[in-house]
Amino acid sequence: RFTNTWTLTRYEKNGVAQDISGATYTYNVYNNGTLKQTVEGSVFGFATRTVTDGTWSFLNDDEDVRIILRSDNTVYNIQRLASKELWLKRTSGSDTYTYFFEGN
């Protein structure tokens, strides 16, 4: 179920929704342990698009997922994984971040 095209629909920091209206974040996740992160948006009125290749792997009996993009190695706790819903949570210092994705 993790292999899919996931689009970020909501993002919270410490339970407070953050504004993501200026960009679209998409993960294309493949069976072979690779993924592509695509970020599209607008900077000073100019369209931007960045595609980054990465890898993923399950940890802790598939309760967590490690995503590596460039030198960024992040472990997320999988809060929900359904055919069209993915919720990931991570903690950094005293802050908790939750990412809500919709699948295709």
LUMTILO-73705 format. One record per atom (N, C-alpha, C, O): residue number from 0; atom name; x, y, z. Coordinates in nm, 3 decimals, m for minus. Example, Ala and Ser with C-alpha at 12.3 -4.5 7.8 and 13.67 -1.06 7.14 Angstrom:
// LUMTILO-73705
0|N|1.319|m0.569|0.780 .
0|CA|1.230|m0.450|0.780 .
0|C|1.320|m0.330|0.780 .
0|O|1.424|m0.332|0.846 .
1|N|1.285|m0.225|0.708 .
1|CA|1.367|m0.106|0.714 .
1|C|1.290|0.003|0.787 .
1|O|1.341|0.114|0.804 .
***
This chain:
// LUMTILO-73705
0|N|0.080|m0.121|0.000 .
0|CA|0.000|0.000|0.000 .
0|C|0.084|0.127|0.000 .
0|O|0.037|0.232|m0.044 .
1|N|0.207|0.119|0.048 .
1|CA|0.291|0.239|0.054 .
1|C|0.332|0.285|m0.086 .
1|O|0.349|0.404|m0.108 .
2|N|0.348|0.191|m0.180 .
2|CA|0.385|0.229|m0.315 .
2|C|0.263|0.291|m0.383 .
2|O|0.162|0.224|m0.405 .
3|N|0.275|0.418|m0.416 .
3|CA|0.162|0.493|m0.470 .
3|C|0.215|0.631|m0.510 .
3|O|0.334|0.659|m0.495 .
4|N|0.128|0.715|m0.560 .
4|CA|0.159|0.857|m0.578 .
4|C|0.083|0.931|m0.470 .
4|O|m0.040|0.931|m0.468 .
5|N|0.159|0.995|m0.379 .
5|CA|0.102|1.062|m0.262 .
5|C|0.116|1.213|m0.277 .
5|O|0.224|1.262|m0.309 .
6|N|0.008|1.285|m0.254 .
6|CA|0.009|1.431|m0.259 .
6|C|m0.023|1.485|m0.120 .
6|O|m0.122|1.447|m0.058 .
7|N|0.062|1.576|m0.072 .
7|CA|0.042|1.636|0.059 .
7|C|m0.082|1.725|0.055 .
7|O|m0.091|1.816|m0.027 .
8|N|m0.177|1.699|0.146 .
8|CA|m0.299|1.778|0.150 .
8|C|m0.306|1.865|0.275 .
8|O|m0.377|1.966|0.276 .
9|N|m0.233|1.826|0.380 .
9|CA|m0.235|1.902|0.506 .
9|C|m0.105|1.874|0.582 .
9|O|m0.048|1.766|0.572 .
10|N|m0.060|1.972|0.656 .
10|CA|0.064|1.962|0.733 .
10|C|0.043|2.036|0.863 .
10|O|m0.003|2.151|0.864 .
11|N|0.076|1.971|0.974 .
11|CA|0.058|2.033|1.105 .
11|C|0.190|2.035|1.181 .
11|O|0.270|1.942|1.174 .
12|N|0.211|2.144|1.254 .
12|CA|0.323|2.156|1.346 .
12|C|0.263|2.173|1.484 .
12|O|0.192|2.271|1.509 .
13|N|0.290|2.079|1.573 .
13|CA|0.236|2.080|1.710 .
13|C|0.083|2.093|1.709 .
13|O|0.026|2.162|1.793 .
14|N|0.019|2.025|1.615 .
14|CA|m0.126|2.023|1.608 .
14|C|m0.191|2.143|1.541 .
14|O|m0.313|2.150|1.534 .
15|N|m0.110|2.237|1.492 .
15|CA|m0.163|2.356|1.427 .
15|C|m0.137|2.346|1.277 .
15|O|m0.023|2.328|1.234 .
16|N|m0.244|2.359|1.197 .
16|CA|m0.231|2.350|1.052 .
16|C|m0.139|2.460|1.000 .
16|O|m0.147|2.575|1.044 .
17|N|m0.050|2.424|0.907 .
17|CA|0.043|2.518|0.845 .
17|C|m0.003|2.548|0.703 .
17|O|m0.070|2.465|0.641 .
18|N|0.033|2.663|0.651 .
18|CA|m0.008|2.703|0.517 .
18|C|0.082|2.636|0.413 .
18|O|0.203|2.658|0.411 .
19|N|0.021|2.555|0.327 .
19|CA|0.096|2.492|0.218 .
19|C|0.037|2.533|0.083 .
19|O|0.061|2.466|m0.018 .
20|N|m0.039|2.642|0.082 .
20|CA|m0.111|2.682|m0.038 .
20|C|m0.018|2.725|m0.152 .
20|O|m0.061|2.726|m0.268 .
21|N|0.105|2.761|m0.124 .
21|CA|0.195|2.810|m0.227 .
21|C|0.269|2.702|m0.303 .
21|O|0.342|2.734|m0.398 .
22|N|0.253|2.575|m0.265 .
22|CA|0.329|2.470|m0.331 .
22|C|0.252|2.338|m0.327 .
22|O|0.164|2.318|m0.243 .
23|N|0.288|2.250|m0.419 .
23|CA|0.233|2.115|m0.422 .
23|C|0.349|2.018|m0.400 .
23|O|0.450|2.025|m0.469 .
24|N|0.332|1.929|m0.303 .
24|CA|0.435|1.830|m0.270 .
24|C|0.381|1.691|m0.306 .
24|O|0.274|1.651|m0.259 .
25|N|0.454|1.619|m0.390 .
25|CA|0.412|1.486|m0.434 .
25|C|0.528|1.389|m0.418 .
25|O|0.642|1.419|m0.451 .
26|N|0.495|1.270|m0.366 .
26|CA|0.591|1.160|m0.361 .
26|C|0.542|1.049|m0.453 .
26|O|0.429|1.002|m0.439 .
27|N|0.625|1.007|m0.547 .
27|CA|0.600|0.887|m0.626 .
27|C|0.685|0.778|m0.562 .
27|O|0.808|0.784|m0.568 .
28|N|0.619|0.678|m0.502 .
28|CA|0.689|0.574|m0.426 .
28|C|0.682|0.444|m0.504 .
28|O|0.573|0.401|m0.544 .
29|N|0.797|0.381|m0.525 .
29|CA|0.808|0.261|m0.609 .
29|C|0.844|0.137|m0.525 .
29|O|0.904|0.148|m0.419 .
30|N|0.805|0.020|m0.576 .
30|CA|0.829|m0.108|m0.509 .
30|C|0.977|m0.138|m0.484 .
30|O|1.009|m0.210|m0.389 .
31|N|1.066|m0.084|m0.566 .
31|CA|1.208|m0.118|m0.554 .
31|C|1.281|m0.037|m0.448 .
31|O|1.404|m0.042|m0.441 .
32|N|1.207|0.037|m0.363 .
32|CA|1.271|0.113|m0.255 .
32|C|1.317|0.252|m0.295 .
32|O|1.389|0.317|m0.220 .
33|N|1.276|0.297|m0.414 .
33|CA|1.311|0.433|m0.456 .
33|C|1.185|0.520|m0.456 .
33|O|1.072|0.470|m0.452 .
34|N|1.207|0.651|m0.460 .
34|CA|1.096|0.745|m0.469 .
34|C|1.144|0.871|m0.537 .
34|O|1.263|0.897|m0.547 .
35|N|1.047|0.950|m0.584 .
35|CA|1.074|1.082|m0.639 .
35|C|0.988|1.181|m0.563 .
35|O|0.867|1.161|m0.549 .
36|N|1.049|1.288|m0.515 .
36|CA|0.976|1.398|m0.452 .
36|C|0.970|1.511|m0.554 .
36|O|1.072|1.556|m0.605 .
37|N|0.849|1.558|m0.582 .
37|CA|0.830|1.671|m0.673 .
37|C|0.765|1.784|m0.595 .
37|O|0.661|1.767|m0.532 .
38|N|0.829|1.900|m0.601 .
38|CA|0.776|2.021|m0.537 .
38|C|0.752|2.123|m0.648 .
38|O|0.843|2.161|m0.720 .
39|N|0.626|2.166|m0.659 .
39|CA|0.591|2.266|m0.758 .
39|C|0.528|2.385|m0.688 .
39|O|0.451|2.369|m0.593 .
40|N|0.561|2.504|m0.734 .
40|CA|0.506|2.622|m0.671 .
40|C|0.539|2.746|m0.750 .
40|O|0.563|2.740|m0.871 .
41|N|0.541|2.858|m0.681 .
41|CA|0.569|2.986|m0.744 .
41|C|0.657|3.068|m0.651 .
41|O|0.627|3.082|m0.532 .
42|N|0.764|3.122|m0.705 .
42|CA|0.852|3.209|m0.629 .
42|C|0.859|3.343|m0.702 .
42|O|0.903|3.349|m0.817 .
43|N|0.815|3.449|m0.637 .
43|CA|0.811|3.583|m0.697 .
43|C|0.737|3.582|m0.831 .
43|O|0.777|3.652|m0.924 .
44|N|0.631|3.503|m0.840 .
44|CA|0.550|3.498|m0.962 .
44|C|0.602|3.406|m1.070 .
44|O|0.540|3.393|m1.175 .
45|N|0.716|3.341|m1.047 .
45|CA|0.774|3.250|m1.145 .
45|C|0.749|3.106|m1.102 .
45|O|0.774|3.070|m0.987 .
46|N|0.701|3.025|m1.194 .
46|CA|0.674|2.884|m1.164 .
46|C|0.805|2.812|m1.138 .
46|O|0.904|2.832|m1.209 .
47|N|0.805|2.727|m1.034 .
47|CA|0.923|2.647|m1.003 .
47|C|0.882|2.501|m0.993 .
47|O|0.768|2.468|m0.959 .
48|N|0.976|2.414|m1.024 .
48|CA|0.952|2.270|m1.012 .
48|C|1.086|2.203|m0.980 .
48|O|1.183|2.217|m1.053 .
49|N|1.088|2.130|m0.868 .
49|CA|1.209|2.060|m0.826 .
49|C|1.176|1.912|m0.808 .
49|O|1.080|1.877|m0.739 .
50|N|1.255|1.826|m0.871 .
50|CA|1.238|1.682|m0.857 .
50|C|1.363|1.625|m0.792 .
50|O|1.475|1.649|m0.839 .
51|N|1.344|1.550|m0.682 .
51|CA|1.456|1.492|m0.608 .
51|C|1.437|1.342|m0.599 .
51|O|1.330|1.295|m0.559 .
52|N|1.541|1.266|m0.635 .
52|CA|1.537|1.121|m0.621 .
52|C|1.577|1.082|m0.480 .
52|O|1.662|1.147|m0.419 .
53|N|1.515|0.976|m0.429 .
53|CA|1.547|0.929|m0.295 .
53|C|1.519|0.782|m0.279 .
53|O|1.488|0.712|m0.376 .
54|N|1.532|0.735|m0.154 .
54|CA|1.504|0.595|m0.122 .
54|C|1.415|0.590|0.001 .
54|O|1.405|0.686|0.077 .
55|N|1.351|0.474|0.020 .
55|CA|1.268|0.453|0.138 .
55|C|1.284|0.309|0.184 .
55|O|1.318|0.220|0.106 .
56|N|1.260|0.288|0.314 .
56|CA|1.260|0.152|0.370 .
56|C|1.179|0.151|0.498 .
56|O|1.177|0.249|0.574 .
57|N|1.112|0.039|0.522 .
57|CA|1.035|0.023|0.645 .
57|C|1.128|m0.013|0.760 .
57|O|1.232|m0.076|0.739 .
58|N|1.091|0.029|0.881 .
58|CA|1.165|m0.003|1.004 .
58|C|1.064|m0.048|1.109 .
58|O|0.944|m0.022|1.096 .
59|N|1.112|m0.116|1.213 .
59|CA|1.030|m0.150|1.331 .
59|C|0.900|m0.221|1.293 .
59|O|0.791|m0.176|1.327 .
60|N|0.913|m0.334|1.223 .
60|CA|0.795|m0.412|1.182 .
60|C|0.696|m0.328|1.103 .
60|O|0.575|m0.339|1.122 .
61|N|0.747|m0.244|1.013 .
61|CA|0.667|m0.161|0.923 .
61|C|0.587|m0.052|0.995 .
61|O|0.492|0.003|0.938 .
62|N|0.624|m0.019|1.119 .
62|CA|0.557|0.090|1.190 .
62|C|0.616|0.226|1.153 .
62|O|0.549|0.329|1.166 .
63|N|0.741|0.226|1.107 .
63|CA|0.811|0.349|1.069 .
63|C|0.863|0.334|0.927 .
63|O|0.880|0.223|0.877 .
64|N|0.889|0.448|0.863 .
64|CA|0.950|0.449|0.731 .
64|C|1.063|0.550|0.732 .
64|O|1.049|0.663|0.780 .
65|N|1.176|0.508|0.676 .
65|CA|1.293|0.597|0.661 .
65|C|1.292|0.647|0.517 .
65|O|1.289|0.568|0.423 .
66|N|1.294|0.780|0.501 .
66|CA|1.300|0.841|0.368 .
66|C|1.430|0.921|0.361 .
66|O|1.457|1.007|0.445 .
67|N|1.508|0.892|0.258 .
67|CA|1.635|0.962|0.237 .
67|C|1.626|1.040|0.107 .
67|O|1.608|0.983|m0.001 .
68|N|1.638|1.172|0.118 .
68|CA|1.640|1.263|0.004 .
68|C|1.766|1.347|0.016 .
68|O|1.785|1.419|0.114 .
69|N|1.853|1.337|m0.084 .
69|CA|1.985|1.400|m0.078 .
69|C|2.053|1.353|0.050 .
69|O|2.068|1.232|0.071 .
70|N|2.095|1.445|0.136 .
70|CA|2.159|1.404|0.261 .
70|C|2.061|1.406|0.378 .
70|O|2.101|1.386|0.493 .
71|N|1.933|1.429|0.349 .
71|CA|1.830|1.433|0.454 .
71|C|1.776|1.293|0.479 .
71|O|1.708|1.235|0.394 .
72|N|1.807|1.239|0.597 .
72|CA|1.768|1.104|0.635 .
72|C|1.668|1.117|0.750 .
72|O|1.705|1.147|0.863 .
73|N|1.537|1.095|0.719 .
73|CA|1.432|1.120|0.818 .
73|C|1.351|0.993|0.841 .
73|O|1.314|0.923|0.747 .
74|N|1.322|0.964|0.968 .
74|CA|1.237|0.851|1.004 .
74|C|1.102|0.907|1.048 .
74|O|1.093|0.993|1.136 .
75|N|0.998|0.856|0.986 .
75|CA|0.860|0.897|1.017 .
75|C|0.786|0.779|1.077 .
75|O|0.807|0.665|1.036 .
76|N|0.700|0.806|1.174 .
76|CA|0.610|0.705|1.227 .
76|C|0.485|0.705|1.138 .
76|O|0.427|0.810|1.111 .
77|N|0.445|0.587|1.094 .
77|CA|0.327|0.575|1.009 .
77|C|0.203|0.575|1.100 .
77|O|0.180|0.478|1.173 .
78|N|0.126|0.682|1.095 .
78|CA|0.005|0.695|1.176 .
78|C|m0.113|0.625|1.111 .
78|O|m0.196|0.564|1.178 .
79|N|m0.119|0.634|0.978 .
79|CA|m0.227|0.570|0.902 .
79|C|m0.175|0.540|0.763 .
79|O|m0.110|0.623|0.700 .
80|N|m0.204|0.419|0.714 .
80|CA|m0.169|0.380|0.578 .
80|C|m0.285|0.299|0.522 .
80|O|m0.304|0.183|0.556 .
81|N|m0.362|0.364|0.434 .
81|CA|m0.474|0.300|0.366 .
81|C|m0.452|0.322|0.216 .
81|O|m0.356|0.388|0.176 .
82|N|m0.540|0.267|0.135 .
82|CA|m0.518|0.276|m0.010 .
82|C|m0.511|0.420|m0.059 .
82|O|m0.440|0.448|m0.156 .
83|N|m0.582|0.511|0.004 .
83|CA|m0.581|0.650|m0.041 .
83|C|m0.544|0.749|0.068 .
83|O|m0.561|0.870|0.049 .
84|N|m0.495|0.701|0.182 .
84|CA|m0.455|0.789|0.292 .
84|C|m0.322|0.746|0.351 .
84|O|m0.298|0.628|0.376 .
85|N|m0.235|0.845|0.373 .
85|CA|m0.107|0.822|0.439 .
85|C|m0.085|0.938|0.535 .
85|O|m0.084|1.054|0.494 .
86|N|m0.066|0.904|0.664 .
86|CA|m0.035|1.005|0.765 .
86|C|0.101|0.969|0.824 .
86|O|0.120|0.858|0.874 .
87|N|0.194|1.063|0.818 .
87|CA|0.329|1.043|0.872 .
87|C|0.355|1.145|0.982 .
87|O|0.312|1.261|0.973 .
88|N|0.426|1.101|1.087 .
88|CA|0.455|1.190|1.200 .
88|C|0.603|1.179|1.233 .
88|O|0.662|1.071|1.228 .
89|N|0.662|1.294|1.265 .
89|CA|0.801|1.295|1.311 .
89|C|0.817|1.399|1.420 .
89|O|0.740|1.495|1.427 .
90|N|0.916|1.379|1.504 .
90|CA|0.946|1.472|1.612 .
90|C|1.087|1.525|1.591 .
90|O|1.180|1.450|1.561 .
91|N|1.102|1.655|1.608 .
91|CA|1.233|1.718|1.598 .
91|C|1.243|1.814|1.716 .
91|O|1.173|1.915|1.722 .
92|N|1.330|1.781|1.810 .
92|CA|1.339|1.860|1.932 .
92|C|1.208|1.851|2.007 .
92|O|1.160|1.741|2.035 .
93|N|1.148|1.965|2.040 .
93|CA|1.021|1.965|2.112 .
93|C|0.902|1.979|2.016 .
93|O|0.788|1.989|2.060 .
94|N|0.928|1.979|1.885 .
94|CA|0.821|1.998|1.787 .
94|C|0.779|1.865|1.725 .
94|O|0.862|1.778|1.699 .
95|N|0.649|1.852|1.701 .
95|CA|0.593|1.735|1.634 .
95|C|0.529|1.780|1.503 .
95|O|0.451|1.874|1.500 .
96|N|0.564|1.711|1.396 .
96|CA|0.514|1.741|1.263 .
96|C|0.431|1.623|1.214 .
96|O|0.473|1.508|1.225 .
97|N|0.313|1.652|1.159 .
97|CA|0.229|1.548|1.102 .
97|C|0.195|1.588|0.959 .
97|O|0.153|1.701|0.933 .
98|N|0.213|1.492|0.867 .
98|CA|0.192|1.515|0.725 .
98|C|0.078|1.425|0.678 .
98|O|0.080|1.304|0.703 .
99|N|m0.020|1.483|0.611 .
99|CA|m0.136|1.409|0.563 .
99|C|m0.133|1.406|0.411 .
99|O|m0.133|1.510|0.346 .
100|N|m0.130|1.286|0.355 .
100|CA|m0.122|1.268|0.210 .
100|C|m0.247|1.198|0.158 .
100|O|m0.310|1.119|0.228 .
101|N|m0.280|1.228|0.033 .
101|CA|m0.388|1.159|m0.036 .
101|C|m0.326|1.080|m0.152 .
101|O|m0.241|1.132|m0.225 .
102|N|m0.368|0.956|m0.167 .
102|CA|m0.314|0.871|m0.272 .
102|C|m0.401|0.869|m0.396 .
102|O|m0.520|0.901|m0.391 .
103|N|m0.340|0.830|m0.505 .
103|CA|m0.414|0.817|m0.632 .
103|C|m0.478|0.681|m0.645 .
103|O|m0.544|0.653|m0.746 .
***
